[in-house]
Amino acid sequence: MAPCLDGLGAGRLQDLMTVLRAFIAIISREWVTCMFRLTSRLTAAAGVSLLALTLTACSDSSDQTPQASTDTPAAAVSTETAAAGVSPQTTASIAQAAEAPPADGEVDITKLMEPGPLKEMTLGDENAPVTIVEYMSMTCPHCADFHTENFKPLVEKYVDTGKVRFVLREFPFDPRAAAAIMLARCAPENQFFPMVDVLFKQQRNWATASDGREALLQIARLAGFTQESFEACLTNQKLLDDVNAVRTKAGNEFGVQSTPTFFINGKRYPGNMSVDIMSAIIDPLL
């Protein structure tokens, strides 16, 4: 024992030891509390970081459609998927993803389809039971995603079979988007949709290029444009005014605020949608 305790009696020593144990207990509790708080803060911070990463990876909220439950009984899912080696949870998630999202609003279909300043660019039978109108911006990455991933399967499944009439309308957010859709408008009419397709597939090459005009010219040459016809198209003030008029009407009268925005028989659905999601909306209308 330390020399400074040699003169203490047994009772005093016992009292001192009791006080010391109490002090150690208090310190221990404070340490545990501190560590718990620190761990909680670190966990919360990690959660925020993961959330931020998820939001960045998943683009904006318009792409994330609320999912409803599947109509397939759980027992049937379990039976059918067990033999295939697929978990019921996975199958249920896929089924949920195909549920129709709620519409963001609805407009008068007659008013929506009134002639505007520009000729309608359409695909499919004009008497099809379902009409889809898409408002898009050529520089919008979500529009590019739809047109490069979902547009062709949608056309094959519904437009080519006479079930859907598809109408594409412009809603440019910036001068490059306006220039790109003007070029598609200036191309021969039967080249409009192929031109839009190429522009979306090459979007990264021209939308963010240091010289966007030159990048667009190179793409336009593939569609048969010359330097002269390219310049004539982009300096066509009436065409630009008409493009902007379509955009203004869409915003003021139909509530379009973002792209892509789809109207399916008059009901409004903002955001990119997969073919499965669109099928869930279209099929009940057939």
N, C-alpha and C positions, 0 to 999 in steps of 0.2 A: 504494500500500500504506500502511497506517496507520503513523504515526510510531514507535510502540513496536516495530515489527518491523524498522526500518531497520538496527539493529546486528546482526541475526542473520546467520550464515553460511548458505550455500546448503544444507549438510547438515542443519543444525538446522531450517531452514525446511521442508525436505522431510519431516523426521520429524514436525514439527508438523502439516503438511498430512495426513500418513498417519493420525495420531491423530484429527484432526478428521473425516476421512472415516469412520473406524470408529465414532466417536461418533454421527455423523449416521445411519449404517446401523442402529445399535442403536435410536436414537430412532424411526426409521421403522418398524422391526419391531414395537416396542412400540405404536406408534400404530395400525398395521394390526390387531394382536391386540386392542387395546382396542376398535376400531371393530367388529371381527367379533363380539366378545362382546356389545357394545351392540346390534348388529343382531339377533343371535340372541335376546337378551332381549326386544327389541321385537316380534320375530316371534312368540315364544312368548306374550307378553302379548296380542298381537292374536288369536292362536289361541284363547286362553282366552276372550277377549271374544266372539269369534264363536261358540264353543261355548255360552257362556251364553245368547247371543241365540237360537241354534237351539233349545236346550232350553226356553226361555221360549215360543217361537213354536209348538213342537210339543206343548205340554202335557206330560203325564207319560209315563213309559216304558211304561205299560200300553197306550198307543195305538199303540205302534210294534211291529208284529208282525215276528218274524224271517222273512226271505224265503228261499225255496228257489229253485233254478234252474228254468227252464221246461223242459218236455218237448219243446218244438218245436225241431227241429234248427236250428242257427245258419244253415246254408245256406238253408233254407226261409224263415226269417225275413228274411234279406237279400233273397231273390228277391221275396217277396211285398210287402215294404215299400218297395223301391226305386222301383217304379212309382208308388206312392202318395205318394212324396216324404217318407216318414217314415224316420228313421234306425233301423237295427237296434238301436242301443243304447236308443232310446226305447221301441221295441216290447218289447224284452227286459225293461225295467224294469216295464212294464205287466203283462207276463205273470208276472213274478216276484211282483208285488203280489197276484196272484190265487191264489198257492199257499197251501195249508192250513197254518196254524201248528200247532205241536205243542200238545197239550192240557197244561194246567197241573196236571191231576190227573183222577181219575175217582171217581165215587160210585155206589153201588147205585141204579139207576134206580127200582127198586121202592120203596126207602126215600125217595128224593127225591120221589116222587109220592104218598106217603101223605097223607091228608087232614090239614089243619092246623086251627087255630082259626078261620080265615077262609075264606069261599067262594073257590074258585079262580076267578080272572078269566082266561078263556081265549078264544082265537080259533082256529077251524079244527076239522077233524074229529078227534074223540077217538081214532079208530083210525088216524090218519095214521102212516106209517112213521117219521117223525122228530118228536121232541118237543123244543122249545126252551123252557127256563125261564130267564127273565131276572130277576135281582135288581137293583133300581135304587133310587136316592134322588132325590126330586123336586128337590132343590137341587143335584144333581150336574151340572155343565156338560157332562161327557162323555156322561151319560145323555141330556141334552137334545139333544146333537149326534146321537146315534144315532136318537132318536125323530123329530127334525125332518128328518133327511137320509136315513136308511137304513130306517126302520121300514116306511113305506108301500110302497116298492119290494119289500121282503122279503115283505110280506103279499101283494102282488099276484102275485109270482112263485111263492111256495110255499104260503102259507096258503089263498088263494082257489082254488088248484088241487088241494087235498086232500093235499098232500105233507107239510105241517108243521102240527103243533098248537103254538100259541104260548101260553105261560103267563107272566103278569106278576106278580111278587111284590115286596113292599115291603122295603126295607132302609134306613130313614131314618137319616141321620147327625146330624140336629139337629131341634129342635122345629118349625121351619117346614116341613121335609120331611115330618115326621109329620102336621102339620096339613093340608098339601096332599093327601097320599094319603088321609087321613081324609075330606076333602071329596069326593074322587073315589069313595070307598066309599059315602058317604052319598047320592050322586046315584043316580037310577034306574039299574038294572043295565045297561040298554042304552046308558046315557050314560057308563059308566065309561071306556072307551077314548077317546071324544071329549073327556071332561073332562081326562084325562091329557095328551092331545095339546095342548089349549089351555094347560094349565098349563106344559108344557115350552116351548111357543112364546112364552109371556109370562114365562118364568122370570126374566129380568133385571128385569122390572117389579115383581115381588113378593118375590123371594128376597133382594134387597138393599135393599128399600125401608125408609125410616125407620119407617114404620108398616106392617109386613107384614100385620097382621090386616086393616086396612082395604083394602089392595091385594088380598088374597085374597077379601074380601067382594065387591068389585067384579067379580071374575072369576066368583065363585060365583053372583052374581045373573044372569049370562048363562045359567047352567044351570038357572035357576028357583028358586034359594034365596031365602028371605026372611031378614030379620035374625034371626028366631026360629029358623028351621031351621038357619041357619048356626051360631048359638050352641049349639043343641042338639047338633049334630054334633061341634063342637070340645070340648064338655064331656062327651062320651060316654067315660067312663073305661074301660069294657069294651072298646070299639073300640080305644082307645089301647093297652091292655094286650095285645090280640090282635095289633096291628101290631108291637109290640115283641117279642112271642113269636115271630113269623115271623122277625124279624131275628136274634134270639138263636139260634134253631135253625139258621138258615143259617150263622151264624158257627161255632157249636160242632160241628155235625154234617157240614156240607158244605164247610167251609173257605173261606167267602166272607169276604174281607177288604176288598174295594174294589168300587166300582160304576162302570159296569155289569159284572156277571159273568154269563156265559151258561153254561148246561149244555145241551149238544147230545147227546141220547141218553146222558146221564150224564157226558159228558166236560166238564171245566171249562175255560172260556176267559175270562179277565178282560180287560176293556178294550173300548172301542168298536171295532166291526169294520164294514167296508164290506160291501155286498151281495156283491161279488165274492169277498171273503175268506170270507164265510159260505157262499157257493155251493160254494167249494172244499171245505168241510167237509161240507156237506149232500149234495151230489150223489152221492158214493160210497156213501151210506147208503140211497139210493133203489132 
